[in-house]
Every structure is written in C-alpha cells, then in structure tokens.
Amino acid sequence: MDDLNLKEVLIFGMGISGPNIVNLFEERGISFKIVDDQKSGYYKKHKIYSTVEILQMNLYIDVIIKSPGIKYNHPLLTFYENVKIINDIEIAYYIAKERNIKIIAITGTNGKTSTTTFLTRLLNFNNYKAYSCGNIGVSALEVLDKEKIIDYLVMELSSFQLKAIDKFQSDYAFFLNFTPDHLDYHINMEDYFASKLNIVKNGTKSNYFFISQEIEYKTEKLTLLKNDINIKLENDVDFCGVSYNNVLLVYQFCKVIGINPYTILDLFNNNYLPLEHRLEYIGEINGIKYINDSKATNVESTKSALSQLNNIILIVGGFDKHEDMHQLEGYLENVKYVIAY
C-alpha cells in the first residue's frame, strides 16, 4: 500500500466502507482524520469532523478516501480539487495483490447484484473460496479482514465506485449492459459510461473483459470476450432472476478459468435461491399476488418487470434520476392501475 502515499489522509463518509478503512489504518499505523456531515457513522475512538470544521482548518491533504455516494460537487471536494480521490476499492486492490487473490469486477446498469451472487455461488459450487463484496453491501475490506483463505473476490462495482479508480486492476472484468441512469450524479451520459469503463482503466492483455454484445467497445490492450448468443443452454432451467445474457457471459468466464460451463445448469437445479427485491414473490391475499421488485430503480429494469407480468397494479416512486419516463409507454398494456408517490 506504499504506492498510495497515505501520509495526510481524510476519510470522508462513515457508511459501510468508512469504519472498515478506519480499522485497517489503525492496524497499520496510518494517521487520518474522519469527515462525516451526517454524523451517522459514530466511531468512539476518533473525532468526526464536519465539512465546515475541516474547511476552517485548511489542512494539507495527500489523499481523500470518500464514500462512493458523495457527489463530486460537494464543497469539501471542490475545495480540495487538486487532491487525489479514491475509495475502499482501491485499498482492497492493494491488499488482494499482497495476498495473491484474484479479483473479478462486475458492473453494468442492471443485474450487477444477481450476477455477482450467481458467479460467487458458481465458484463455491466448483470448490473455490469466493466472496461477494462491493456495491452488493459488504465492504471488500471487511471480507479481506475476516476471511483468511480467499481464491476470488467477486466485486460488484457501481459507477460511483469506478469513477474514483486510480491503480485498481481486476483479473476478470464484466460489463453487463448500459442504459441511462444516475444522471443526478453524473454530469451526462458520457461521464456515466466513462466511469463504467474505468473497470478496465488499468487492464492489460493478461486481463479478460467480458462485455455484452449490445455495448459497442473495441480495445487492443485487453482480451475481449462477448456473450455468444448462439450457445443454447437447456430451455426448462429457471435462472432465478439472472439475465440469460449475463449467464452467457459467465459461460465464457468458465471456459477461460477451466470450469465446466455446464455446471451452471447443475447450480440452478440445486435449489438455487433467488435474491430479495428482484421480482420476488411475497405471497397472495384475496387472489392478488404481491411481487417485490423494489430494486427496479430505473426505467430499463422497470420495463423488464412489466414485460414479464400481466394484470398489474404498479406502485412507483422514489428519487428523480432525470430519466425519460416516456420509455415506459410501450410497456403499460399489462398495467391496470398506477399508484405513484
């Protein structure tokens, strides 16, 4: 971790990743200050400063390690605009490299969590020690701290995390799909796409990049593999919410690392449990089935749900991500009522 130049460090945000960074730095004797405007991440041993307090101190800072969700137009980040910004993913990369752990990085607009979980379970099914982490809700640093034997870190990475990539490099990267989203965070679609592509920013020919057929991207510096739509797996298999296109990308991954790709079918036929909040059947009351699809947080994932169901009462709402809601018009034939909030 010497390359990170961790001399004068600000840890900005005490959500999921912040406390794990604090624990690691305490163990390694790295000094730091904590900033959290929300005061939500209480840490007993250290003072937590507000942005106002830090700006008044006008510190010399080498590195800001920020929580991914904090926007780049935050006053603290604009004040220290020439300071390197990274996050816990960057730190986890250096530790994984120290321990010779392979990194699988997965991004895309939709299906990241289901594909990350599926690939992790598939590796475990084939007797590898693999762990899911990242945007899935578990810090990579927490996994690295708790688990002594790890073959693969399977990282779900959002555009928020990838935007702060510096030296991070995965052995295998996946770009599942790309549609408009998070335009409340990114300045435009180009910035959103460029952040996603940071997943291979430091890739070399020895690194594999599995990318959907629908994404136009060419490169000479990586080994590029696309989902082979000519491959036909068994038609009667329930892939439990995992997109078939993403299953085909994992099929390619299996061939690369020497796993029999047809163990994918064995895994799904072995009581595979689908994830919560993704077209999850909750129950039936008075003949009405209740489906929890609360992870459908953009237009594209909502379209997918509407195309799979009939006679729907649709409950929608949430934050405005500046998407074009007119895209849903062609998918409302099966919708009886809309409850918007």
Phi, psi and omega per residue, in radians:
M1 nan 0.045 -3.113
D2 -1.053 -0.562 -3.105
D3 -1.111 -0.319 -3.096
L4 -1.338 -0.221 3.105
N5 0.992 0.904 -3.062
L6 -1.505 1.326 3.138
K7 -1.816 -1.020 3.087
E8 -2.025 1.787 -2.927
V9 -2.075 2.384 2.931
L10 -1.899 2.188 2.984
I11 -1.701 1.968 -2.982
F12 -1.884 1.794 3.133
G13 1.901 2.218 -3.114
M14 -2.055 0.898 3.083
G15 -1.476 -2.169 -3.115
I16 -1.274 -0.781 -3.009
S17 -1.478 -0.553 -3.039
G18 -0.933 -0.921 -3.136
P19 -1.047 -0.586 3.108
N20 -1.195 -0.613 3.068
I21 -1.158 -0.757 3.112
V22 -1.012 -0.832 -3.141
N23 -1.036 -0.774 -3.134
L24 -1.103 -0.798 -3.096
F25 -1.164 -0.612 3.063
E26 -1.080 -0.768 -3.140
E27 -1.109 -0.614 -3.053
R28 -1.708 0.073 3.077
G29 1.224 0.534 3.129
I30 -1.662 2.220 -3.129
S31 -1.432 2.665 -3.065
F32 -2.867 2.885 2.952
K33 -2.190 2.594 -3.102
I34 -1.901 2.328 3.054
V35 -2.125 2.282 3.059
D36 -2.709 1.922 -3.122
D37 -1.184 -0.509 -3.083
Q38 -1.391 -0.327 -3.044
K39 0.985 0.433 -3.070
S40 -1.449 -0.456 -3.108
G41 -1.759 1.500 -3.096
Y42 -1.307 2.231 3.132
Y43 -2.254 1.998 -2.915
K44 -1.094 -0.669 -2.969
K45 -1.373 -0.284 -2.982
H46 -2.301 2.566 3.022
K47 -1.236 2.413 3.052
I48 -1.874 2.018 -3.101
Y49 -1.509 2.719 2.956
S50 -1.604 2.922 3.083
T51 -1.002 -0.760 -3.120
V52 -1.027 -0.787 -3.132
E53 -1.092 -0.767 -3.118
I54 -1.151 -0.735 -3.140
L55 -1.138 -0.627 3.105
Q56 -1.145 -0.543 -3.139
M57 -1.333 -0.408 3.104
N58 0.838 1.050 -3.030
L59 -1.344 2.773 2.886
Y60 -1.526 2.171 -3.066
I61 -2.198 2.347 3.060
D62 -1.560 -0.750 -3.028
V63 -2.488 2.408 2.945
I64 -1.913 2.168 3.081
I65 -1.849 1.829 -2.972
K66 -1.877 2.680 2.984
S67 -1.161 2.353 -3.021
P68 -0.976 -0.575 -3.051
G69 -1.295 -0.226 -3.135
I70 -1.297 2.208 -3.065
K71 -1.286 2.671 -3.071
Y72 -1.288 -0.200 3.074
N73 -1.612 0.212 3.077
H74 -1.087 2.451 -3.091
P75 -0.921 -0.651 -3.138
L76 -1.154 -0.688 -3.100
L77 -1.295 -0.587 3.081
T78 -1.258 -0.564 3.091
F79 -1.154 -0.736 3.113
Y80 -1.754 0.860 -3.003
E81 -1.149 -0.356 -3.133
N82 -1.687 0.078 -3.125
V83 -1.609 2.434 3.113
K84 -1.089 2.345 3.091
I85 -2.003 2.212 3.064
I86 -2.343 -3.101 3.018
N87 -2.447 -3.015 -3.028
D88 -1.114 -0.423 3.130
I89 -1.083 -0.708 3.136
E90 -1.091 -0.756 3.135
I91 -1.159 -0.734 3.131
A92 -1.063 -0.624 3.116
Y93 -1.024 -0.793 -3.124
Y94 -1.141 -0.680 3.130
I95 -1.203 -0.735 3.097
A96 -1.060 -0.676 3.116
K97 -1.143 -0.695 3.087
E98 -1.028 -0.602 -3.037
R99 -1.779 0.147 3.121
N100 0.993 0.690 3.103
I101 -1.635 2.316 3.094
K102 -1.327 2.461 3.119
I103 -1.971 2.240 2.978
I104 -1.933 2.127 -3.119
A105 -1.957 2.307 -3.061
I106 -2.236 2.188 3.051
T107 -2.373 3.087 -3.089
G108 2.586 2.878 3.135
T109 -1.286 -0.743 -3.097
N110 -2.262 2.663 3.016
G111 1.460 0.169 -3.106
K112 -1.125 -0.832 -3.056
T113 -1.181 -0.782 -3.127
S114 -1.121 -0.664 -3.138
T115 -1.279 -0.686 3.084
T116 -1.051 -0.801 -3.141
T117 -1.131 -0.791 3.133
F118 -1.042 -0.817 -3.102
L119 -1.174 -0.665 3.088
T120 -1.102 -0.809 3.131
R121 -1.112 -0.653 3.134
L122 -1.120 -0.761 3.116
L123 -1.111 -0.746 3.096
N124 -1.127 -0.650 3.108
F125 -1.072 -0.508 3.124
N126 -1.752 0.418 2.971
N127 1.241 0.448 2.957
Y128 -1.714 2.671 3.029
K129 -1.594 1.744 -3.095
A130 -2.170 2.533 -3.103
Y131 -2.382 2.346 3.068
S132 -1.435 2.518 3.125
C133 -2.838 3.127 3.115
G134 1.676 -2.337 -3.085
N135 -1.160 -0.155 3.115
I136 -1.212 -0.233 3.069
G137 2.004 0.035 3.097
V138 -2.154 2.160 -3.127
S139 -1.156 2.401 3.071
A140 -1.038 -0.595 -3.139
L141 -1.167 -0.595 3.097
E142 -1.141 -0.765 3.105
V143 -1.088 -0.797 -3.129
L144 -1.100 -0.549 3.130
D145 -1.314 -0.693 -3.019
K146 -1.482 -0.618 -3.006
E147 -1.769 2.194 -3.089
K148 -1.524 -0.534 3.132
I149 -2.012 1.995 3.138
I150 -2.376 2.187 3.012
D151 -1.563 -0.773 -3.083
Y152 -2.360 2.311 2.854
L153 -1.676 2.081 3.123
V154 -1.790 1.804 -2.990
M155 -1.748 2.066 2.901
E156 -1.425 2.145 -3.055
L157 -2.158 2.196 3.081
S158 -1.502 2.922 3.062
S159 -1.108 -0.508 3.110
F160 -1.090 -0.766 3.135
Q161 -1.233 -0.737 -3.050
L162 -1.241 -0.420 -3.133
K163 -1.096 -0.454 -3.096
A164 -1.722 0.295 3.140
I165 -1.172 2.359 3.061
D166 -2.048 -1.313 -3.128
K167 -1.881 -0.080 -3.097
F168 -0.870 2.405 3.133
Q169 -2.560 2.219 3.094
S170 -1.748 2.739 3.055
D171 -1.373 -0.615 3.137
Y172 -2.389 2.196 -3.126
A173 -2.108 2.493 3.119
F174 -2.153 2.299 3.003
F175 -2.111 1.761 -2.906
L176 -1.330 -0.749 -3.071
N177 -2.976 2.967 3.132
F178 -2.630 2.079 3.057
T179 -2.482 2.875 -3.102
P180 -1.011 2.384 3.108
D181 -3.025 2.819 3.007
H182 0.967 0.559 3.109
L183 -1.357 0.003 2.956
D184 -1.453 -0.189 -3.107
Y185 -1.950 -0.848 -3.134
H186 -1.528 2.614 -3.066
I187 -1.233 -0.453 3.100
N188 -2.924 3.118 -3.123
M189 -1.121 -0.589 3.136
E190 -1.110 -0.707 3.116
D191 -1.167 -0.695 3.108
Y192 -1.080 -0.818 -3.134
F193 -1.146 -0.746 3.134
A194 -1.090 -0.646 3.102
S195 -1.135 -0.729 3.101
K196 -1.067 -0.738 -3.095
L197 -1.217 -0.244 3.055
N198 -1.052 -0.238 3.125
I199 -1.059 -0.404 3.088
V200 -2.122 0.395 -3.112
K201 -0.928 -0.692 -3.077
N202 -1.933 0.347 -3.098
G203 -1.230 2.686 3.093
T204 -2.234 3.141 -3.109
K205 -1.103 -0.373 3.124
S206 -1.444 -0.101 3.119
N207 -1.721 2.463 -3.123
Y208 -1.774 2.392 -3.138
F209 -2.141 1.931 3.136
F210 -1.704 2.056 -2.983
I211 -2.358 2.457 -3.098
S212 -1.079 2.567 3.094
Q213 -0.995 -0.516 -3.029
E214 -1.341 -0.216 -3.108
I215 -1.702 2.176 3.126
E216 -1.484 1.974 -3.126
Y217 -2.787 2.299 3.092
K218 -2.231 2.526 3.111
T219 -2.728 2.618 3.071
E220 -1.814 -0.255 -3.001
K221 -1.565 -0.126 -3.120
L222 -2.193 2.799 2.954
T223 -1.520 1.885 -2.995
L224 -1.724 2.239 3.113
L225 -2.293 2.344 3.123
K226 -1.949 2.816 3.131
N227 -1.198 2.196 -3.109
D228 -1.467 1.776 -3.056
I229 -1.245 -0.122 3.105
N230 -1.450 -0.233 3.115
I231 -1.294 2.266 -3.136
K232 -2.036 1.890 3.010
L233 -1.508 3.021 -3.056
E234 -1.037 2.375 -3.060
N235 -1.272 -0.441 -3.024
D236 -1.629 0.204 -3.141
V237 -1.505 2.310 3.044
D238 -1.539 1.976 -3.119
F239 -1.492 0.185 2.920
C240 0.907 0.809 3.049
G241 1.554 -0.117 3.091
V242 -1.474 2.198 -3.135
S243 -1.016 2.397 -3.138
Y244 -1.067 -0.635 3.088
N245 -1.048 -0.669 3.120
N246 -1.267 -0.588 3.038
V247 -1.051 -0.695 -3.138
L248 -1.184 -0.567 3.053
L249 -1.162 -0.720 3.108
V250 -1.161 -0.588 3.039
Y251 -0.971 -0.788 3.104
Q252 -1.105 -0.712 3.115
F253 -1.053 -0.753 3.130
C254 -0.997 -0.768 -3.139
K255 -1.109 -0.618 -3.116
V256 -1.173 -0.767 -3.049
I257 -1.655 -0.004 3.034
G258 1.590 0.337 3.023
I259 -1.569 2.455 3.024
N260 -1.113 1.991 -3.048
P261 -1.102 -0.354 -3.127
Y262 -1.389 -0.051 2.960
T263 -1.200 -0.254 2.999
I264 -0.977 -0.781 3.140
L265 -1.166 -0.707 3.121
D266 -1.055 -0.704 -3.118
L267 -1.107 -0.859 -3.086
F268 -1.213 -0.438 3.103
N269 -1.505 0.049 -3.068
N270 -1.918 0.952 3.112
N271 0.974 0.805 3.111
Y272 -1.195 2.199 -3.131
L273 -1.659 2.171 3.099
P274 -1.193 2.856 -3.112
L275 -1.427 2.725 3.073
E276 -1.214 2.713 2.982
H277 1.224 0.173 -3.127
R278 -2.172 1.566 -3.007
L279 0.839 0.775 -3.064
E280 -1.494 2.124 3.102
Y281 -1.264 2.115 -3.089
I282 -1.660 -0.714 -3.120
G283 2.824 -3.069 -3.101
E284 -2.332 2.272 3.115
I285 -2.275 2.196 3.123
N286 0.903 0.691 3.081
G287 1.413 0.031 3.132
I288 -1.828 2.162 3.103
K289 -1.508 2.399 3.133
Y290 -1.897 2.167 -3.096
I291 -2.059 2.166 3.095
N292 -1.638 1.893 3.093
D293 -2.149 0.719 -3.019
S294 -1.195 -0.190 3.053
K295 -1.474 -0.017 3.043
A296 -1.419 1.454 -2.995
T297 -1.797 0.236 3.059
N298 -2.556 3.017 -3.050
V299 -1.081 -0.765 -3.052
E300 -1.093 -0.776 -3.132
S301 -1.227 -0.545 3.066
T302 -1.182 -0.709 3.064
K303 -1.006 -0.737 -3.128
S304 -1.066 -0.754 -3.133
A305 -1.165 -0.775 -3.102
L306 -1.123 -0.503 -3.119
S307 -1.359 -0.210 -3.070
Q308 -1.837 -0.117 -3.037
L309 -2.180 2.870 3.128
N310 -2.272 2.723 3.054
N311 0.884 1.094 -2.926
I312 -1.759 2.397 2.804
I313 -1.772 1.950 -2.997
L314 -1.719 2.134 3.069
I315 -1.837 2.051 -3.078
V316 -2.346 2.699 3.100
G317 2.959 -2.907 3.094
G318 2.004 -2.844 -3.091
F319 -1.307 2.552 3.065
D320 -1.441 2.026 3.108
K321 -1.736 0.230 3.100
H322 1.119 0.639 3.055
E323 -1.623 2.820 3.126
D324 -1.515 1.792 -3.098
M325 -1.246 -0.251 3.101
H326 -1.088 -0.318 3.118
Q327 -1.107 -0.336 -3.120
L328 -1.415 -0.215 -3.015
E329 -0.995 -0.685 -3.123
G330 -1.334 0.006 -3.082
Y331 -2.036 0.232 -3.042
L332 -1.703 0.070 -3.121
E333 -1.058 -0.581 -3.099
N334 -1.584 0.062 -3.069
V335 -1.714 2.150 -3.121
K336 -1.513 -0.811 3.105
Y337 -2.406 2.699 2.988
V338 -2.113 2.238 3.004
I339 -1.914 1.896 -3.089
A340 -1.887 2.467 3.137
Y341 -2.409 nan nan
